[in-house]
Amino acid sequence: MNGPITFTVSYTLPEYLSFVREHLPVMAAARGRPRLPGWARVAALWGARLAFRYKKRKMPVCAFVIDDERIVRTSAAGVQEYAWSQVEQLHAYSAGYLLALPKGALPLPYRCLSAAQIARIAQLYAARAGLTPGLTSGA
């Protein structure tokens, strides 16, 4: 067992939109569609811009502690704790990992993590899922 992974992040709008854009095909597939119509992609990205502004005001900086048992995010909005068993999927996108939860997701930007931490998060997810270490591509 290694020590916990700790980092803080202040998300940027381009980064946030990158996560949303890359996750849209996953959301379409979950609804049984090969892809979202163009108007729905545009609407989703505009909605994401509004959500980002709201979230940025509510929690401008997030501090994470990730260990073998849980993911803890602390922000001005409070402390949220998730057991690894609650993580439904680990998506590897260009900006970082997206941890899919039953209600929402946690983006973990690569820019805030070392190469060893990036690998360890994949291992923690794989252990939780009883999988061989590896990633699930977002698309």
C-alpha positions in Angstrom: 0.0 0.0 0.0 1.3 3.4 -1.0 0.5 6.8 0.6 -2.4 8.8 -0.7 -2.4 10.8 -3.9 -3.0 14.4 -3.0 -3.4 17.4 -5.3 -5.4 20.6 -5.8 -7.0 21.8 -9.0 -8.5 25.0 -10.3 -10.3 23.8 -13.4 -10.2 25.9 -16.6 -13.0 26.3 -19.0 -11.2 24.8 -22.0 -10.2 21.8 -19.9 -13.7 21.4 -18.6 -15.2 21.6 -22.1 -12.6 19.0 -23.3 -13.9 16.5 -20.8 -17.5 17.2 -21.8 -16.7 17.0 -25.6 -14.9 13.7 -25.2 -17.6 12.3 -22.9 -20.5 13.1 -25.2 -20.1 9.9 -27.3 -20.2 7.8 -24.1 -23.4 9.5 -23.1 -24.9 8.9 -26.5 -24.0 5.2 -26.4 -25.6 5.0 -22.9 -28.8 6.2 -24.5 -28.5 3.6 -27.3 -27.6 6.1 -30.0 -24.5 5.9 -32.2 -24.0 9.7 -31.7 -25.8 12.8 -30.5 -27.3 15.0 -33.1 -25.4 18.2 -33.9 -27.9 20.4 -32.1 -27.7 18.2 -29.0 -23.8 18.5 -29.0 -24.1 22.3 -29.3 -26.7 22.5 -26.5 -24.6 20.2 -24.3 -21.5 22.4 -24.7 -23.4 25.6 -24.0 -25.0 23.9 -20.9 -21.5 22.9 -19.8 -20.3 26.5 -20.1 -23.1 27.6 -17.8 -22.5 24.7 -15.4 -18.7 25.5 -15.3 -19.4 29.1 -14.4 -21.8 28.0 -11.6 -19.4 25.4 -10.3 -16.4 27.7 -10.5 -18.1 30.2 -8.3 -19.3 27.5 -5.9 -15.9 25.7 -5.7 -13.1 27.6 -7.3 -10.4 25.2 -6.0 -10.8 21.5 -5.2 -8.3 19.5 -3.1 -8.3 15.7 -3.7 -7.0 12.9 -1.5 -7.1 9.5 -3.3 -6.2 6.3 -1.5 -6.9 2.5 -1.8 -10.3 2.9 -0.3 -11.8 6.3 -1.4 -11.6 9.5 -3.3 -12.2 12.6 -1.2 -12.8 16.1 -2.8 -12.7 19.1 -0.5 -13.8 22.5 -1.8 -15.6 25.6 -0.6 -18.9 23.6 -1.1 -17.8 21.0 1.4 -16.3 17.6 1.5 -17.5 14.8 -0.8 -16.3 11.3 -0.3 -16.7 8.4 -2.7 -15.6 4.8 -2.2 -13.9 3.1 -5.1 -16.9 0.8 -5.3 -19.0 3.8 -6.3 -16.8 4.5 -9.4 -18.7 3.0 -12.3 -16.0 3.7 -15.0 -12.6 5.3 -15.4 -12.4 7.2 -18.7 -9.0 8.3 -20.0 -9.4 11.5 -22.0 -6.9 13.9 -23.5 -7.1 16.3 -20.5 -7.3 13.7 -17.8 -9.2 10.9 -16.1 -13.0 11.2 -15.7 -14.3 9.1 -12.8 -17.9 8.2 -13.7 -20.1 8.1 -10.6 -23.8 7.1 -10.2 -24.7 10.8 -10.2 -22.1 12.9 -12.0 -18.4 12.6 -12.6 -15.0 13.7 -11.2 -12.5 15.1 -13.7 -8.9 14.5 -12.6 -6.6 16.6 -14.9 -3.3 15.1 -15.9 -1.6 18.4 -15.4 -2.1 18.1 -11.7 -0.7 14.5 -11.5 2.7 12.9 -11.9 3.2 10.0 -14.2 3.3 7.7 -11.2 0.1 9.1 -9.8 -1.6 8.7 -13.2 -0.6 5.0 -13.3 -1.6 4.5 -9.7 -5.1 5.8 -10.2 -5.5 3.3 -13.1 -4.3 0.5 -10.7 -6.7 1.6 -7.9 -9.6 1.5 -10.3 -8.6 -1.9 -11.8 -8.3 -3.3 -8.2 -11.7 -2.0 -7.3 -13.2 -3.6 -10.5 -11.2 -6.8 -10.2 -9.6 -6.1 -13.5 -6.2 -6.3 -15.0 -4.7 -2.9 -14.8 -5.6 -0.9 -17.8 -7.9 1.9 -19.0 -11.2 2.2 -20.6 -11.1 4.6 -23.4 -13.7 7.3 -23.3 -14.9 6.9 -26.9 
